[in-house]
Amino acid sequence: MTKKIFLLLLMILMVSGCSDDSAADDNSPQSAQASPVAKTVPNFSAKTITGETVTNEIFASKKITVVNIWGTFCPPCIAEMPELGEMARNLPPDAQIIGLVIDATENSPQIQKAVQITQEAKADFVNVVPDENLLKFMDGVEAVPTTIFVNGKGEVVGKAIIGANVEGYKDELEKLLK
């Protein structure tokens, strides 16, 4: 991906959803809507923030994957990390959470910042540094956090939730697991 595209994406995200810190403190339901991403996750091969390689096969082992798209610059994203860590530890066996760190690129300082954020929050789920295919997949994301749901075939299902709303993620996951 070119540096210009990354910087444009980063600017768009910085002036959108995360400019309002109230989402981290507001327990009211956030916007649930049709997914801002493609209907199917593309083939990808990316690294996690801890250096492991992950592909779209990550979805095949679970019925539903909660995909939290977040940024290291985003106060509501950071504020919900402890709750997401707790949620991940208590998921049923047919579900998982992964994070997509939208502002991290290979060898960027945001990777170390993401490691620090997730460690401090005890959010021990997989967090992925998007490759070019994942970045294209997330083109429609206008605010972070945005959380989507992916089935075992890599298809986006259910409603996207924009804003920090862990209870909303749990509710949508429960519906999708039925």
Summary of the structure (lengths in Angstrom):
residues: 178
radius of gyration: 14.6
end to end distance: 38.6
largest distance: 42.9
contacts: 564
relative contact order: 0.26
helix: 39%
strand: 24%
